[in-house]
Amino acid sequence: MSSLEMISILSKQWASVNDIKQIACCGRDKASQIRNDICKQILKEGKFLPICKEKLVPMDRVISHLNINLDYIYDMAKKEKNLI
């Protein structure tokens, strides 16, 4: 996955299992486990998640859970865009 594609996914407000799959380069089961871990953390803090057909979690929680360096990805995407 290119840095531009990664930025387009990370710029979303909410993350689905498919988004987590792409970001973490893992399968559906592991992505579901990551989502469930984040859901448990949020509920433990006394906060709520939106009720919808597909379980969604805040993208900022996914970024912090996976320790993603946004500045580095952003810089790489800028360089990649200049090359195209």
C-alpha positions as CSV (number, residue, x, y, z in Angstrom):
1,M,0.0,0.0,0.0
2,S,1.3,3.4,-0.9
3,S,1.6,6.3,1.5
4,L,-1.1,8.2,-0.4
5,E,-3.5,5.3,0.1
6,M,-2.6,5.0,3.7
7,I,-3.3,8.7,4.3
8,S,-6.7,8.5,2.6
9,I,-7.7,5.7,5.0
10,L,-6.2,7.4,8.1
11,S,-8.0,10.6,7.3
12,K,-11.4,9.0,8.0
13,Q,-13.1,9.8,11.3
14,W,-14.3,6.2,11.9
15,A,-12.5,2.9,11.2
16,S,-14.2,-0.3,10.1
17,V,-12.7,-3.8,10.2
18,N,-11.7,-3.4,6.6
19,D,-9.9,-0.2,7.3
20,I,-8.0,-1.8,10.2
21,K,-7.2,-4.8,7.9
22,Q,-5.6,-2.5,5.4
23,I,-3.8,-0.3,7.9
24,A,-2.4,-3.2,10.0
25,C,-1.8,-5.6,7.1
26,C,-3.6,-8.4,8.8
27,G,-6.5,-10.7,8.4
28,R,-10.1,-10.2,9.3
29,D,-9.9,-12.1,12.6
30,K,-6.9,-10.0,13.9
31,A,-8.6,-6.8,12.7
32,S,-11.8,-7.8,14.6
33,Q,-9.7,-8.4,17.7
34,I,-8.0,-5.0,17.4
35,R,-11.5,-3.4,17.0
36,N,-12.9,-5.3,20.0
37,D,-9.9,-4.3,22.1
38,I,-10.5,-0.6,21.3
39,C,-14.2,-1.0,21.9
40,K,-13.5,-2.5,25.4
41,Q,-11.2,0.4,26.2
42,I,-13.8,3.0,25.2
43,L,-16.6,1.3,27.2
44,K,-14.3,0.9,30.2
45,E,-13.8,4.7,30.1
46,G,-17.6,5.1,30.4
47,K,-17.9,6.4,26.8
48,F,-20.3,5.1,24.2
49,L,-19.9,4.1,20.6
50,P,-22.4,4.7,17.8
51,I,-24.9,2.0,17.2
52,C,-24.9,1.1,13.5
53,K,-24.9,-1.9,11.2
54,E,-21.2,-2.2,11.2
55,K,-19.2,-1.7,14.4
56,L,-17.0,1.4,14.0
57,V,-14.2,2.8,16.2
58,P,-12.6,6.2,16.2
59,M,-9.6,6.3,13.8
60,D,-7.5,8.2,16.4
61,R,-7.8,5.2,18.7
62,V,-6.7,2.9,15.9
63,I,-3.7,5.1,15.2
64,S,-2.7,5.2,18.8
65,H,-3.4,1.5,19.3
66,L,-1.1,0.6,16.4
67,N,1.5,3.3,17.2
68,I,1.4,4.8,13.8
69,N,3.6,7.8,13.1
70,L,1.3,10.2,11.2
71,D,4.1,12.8,10.5
72,Y,6.3,10.2,8.8
73,I,3.4,8.8,6.7
74,Y,2.4,12.4,5.7
75,D,6.0,13.3,4.7
76,M,6.3,10.1,2.7
77,A,2.9,10.8,0.9
78,K,4.1,14.3,0.0
79,K,7.3,12.9,-1.5
80,E,5.3,10.2,-3.3
81,K,3.0,12.8,-4.7
82,N,5.9,14.9,-6.0
83,L,7.3,11.9,-7.8
84,I,4.0,11.2,-9.6
